[in-house]
Amino acid sequence: MGAIDLNERIVRYGDLVPCRTAFIDAHTPGSDRKENFTIIGGGVSESADQHVHIADTPGFNIGAAGQPPKCRNSLHAHRTAEVFFVLSGRWRFFWGARGNDGEVVLEEGDVINIPTGIFRGFENIGTDYGMIMAVLGGNDSGGGVVWAPQVIEDARDHGLVLGENGALYDTKKGVSLPEGVRPMAQLTADEMKQFPKVTAAEFVPNFVARYWDMMSMADGAPAQVIAENGMLADTPGFRLELLRDGSISEDSYTTARHEVLMVMRGHWRVDWDGGGASLGPGDVCAIPPEQTVSLAPAMSGESSLFRVTNTDDAAGPTRGFHDLPAVLRQGRD
């Protein structure tokens, strides 16, 4: 592949287009102020209103969630990987069939790799609008969300119905399900029993990486955060690294795989044949294979970014506590 203008593959934080009707809980009090962003790939949005910034996928999807204080994302489970890092704010992640099996608080820069096979939700517990960035496994993450039964019930009480086709219908606007489309079936009591109870003592050491631990590991080489032998050992179809000043040479290199750069702190300079750009916090740059680039912090001070690279591993279930529940493994008829 010849050199291309990477400016066409940079999504600026300030240019992100939010969707406020992305999911079934868009009308549910406590969740009705959240914003969803799809940066690379279609993600798992259930709304036709969702704006996609870069449609082609490199083996994974990149998205984000923005929420004001005390706003939460309802309980759901995934069939493939869901990895977050906190770009801004203070966030509480919780899990379990009722959301009360365990919880952990994440600060800016922290990473959480939520295993498939457990219900999870998250809430902004900071004092300002906050943003978390997400990496979702697979090229096609659509249909990958399974909602807890009470979420579907609450949504219906507030006018939103999820069809078995994965689309949302707003009865408040006089919209009804098309002929032949039934409401999405809720998980039964027996199916809910397939999901395990997981304590914080089991969860946190294996699935949470703290920012300053990663920064220490990245002194002299990229910190392997999610990789076969990484801090959070896993092989979900992509590798996640943290880079800081001095992690890599400032000399140019040619990418062998798809690389996506997601700036956490400071400003970084990416240069290529015929061009260059400065990246700031929240900016995302998608670099295709065989592209020659150089990368370095653009100024002194604290600088960090996450680099996501596709791998040959299958984009299936992430490392968890047990076999994937049958209802997630097989889907629903």
Secondary structure as UniProt FT lines:
FT   HELIX           6..9
FT   STRAND          10..11
FT   HELIX           13..15
FT   TURN            24..27
FT   TURN            29..33
FT   STRAND          35..40
FT   TURN            43..44
FT   TURN            48..49
FT   STRAND          52..54
FT   STRAND          60..67
FT   TURN            69..70
FT   STRAND          72..78
FT   STRAND          82..88
FT   STRAND          91..95
FT   TURN            97..98
FT   STRAND          102..106
FT   TURN            108..109
FT   STRAND          111..114
FT   TURN            116..117
FT   STRAND          120..124
FT   STRAND          130..137
FT   TURN            142..143
FT   STRAND          145..147
FT   HELIX           149..157
FT   TURN            158..159
FT   STRAND          160..163
FT   TURN            164..165
FT   STRAND          168..170
FT   HELIX           171..173
FT   TURN            179..180
FT   HELIX           189..192
FT   TURN            193..194
FT   HELIX           200..207
FT   STRAND          208..209
FT   HELIX           211..217
FT   STRAND          223..226
FT   TURN            228..229
FT   TURN            231..232
FT   STRAND          238..244
FT   TURN            245..246
FT   STRAND          253..254
FT   STRAND          259..265
FT   STRAND          268..272
FT   TURN            273..274
FT   STRAND          275..279
FT   TURN            281..282
FT   STRAND          284..287
FT   TURN            289..290
FT   STRAND          292..297
FT   STRAND          304..310
FT   HELIX           326..330
//
